[in-house]
């Protein structure tokens, strides 16, 4: 399986069954907890945690799109 390629027959379904939405939810909650723990005391409040979380997510999504364009190859 390539990062932005296609899955083998049935592989995508097995991945979805194994991980499910609970895995993404747990990862997001763990990230929020890590942000809370890593921020300075003066920024330990929900608004600053949300701001930092959104900044990180936006950067990750931007990088993912850039990587997709760079590594997907010709779709034709």
C-alpha positions, -999 to +999 in steps of 0.1 A: +000+000+000+015+033-010+008+064+011-016+079-015-020+048-036-047+022-038-053-007-014-052-043-022-086-060-026-103-060+008-074-043+026-092-010+031-122-028+047-099-047+070-081-015+081-115+002+087-128-027+107-096-029+128-092+008+135-127+023+133-136+058+144-126+051+180-089+050+171-091+085+156-111+098+186-085+084+210-056+099+191-073+133+190-080+132+228-044+121+235-031+150+214-053+175+234-039+161+266-003+163+253-009+199+243-023+208+277+007+192+294+032+209+271+018+245+272+032+270+297+010+275+327-001+309+314-017+292+283-033+262+300-069+271+292-093+257+266-090+286+242-053+284+239-053+246+237-079+248+209-059+275+191-027+254+192-045+222+182-061+239+152-027+254+142-011+219+142-040+203+124-040+230+097-003+225+092-006+187+090-034+190+064-014+215+044+016+192+044-006+162+035-019+180+005+016+191-006+028+155-002-001+142-021+006+165-050+043+157-049+042+119-046+010+108-063+025+106-098+004+107-129-032+097-124-036+090-161 
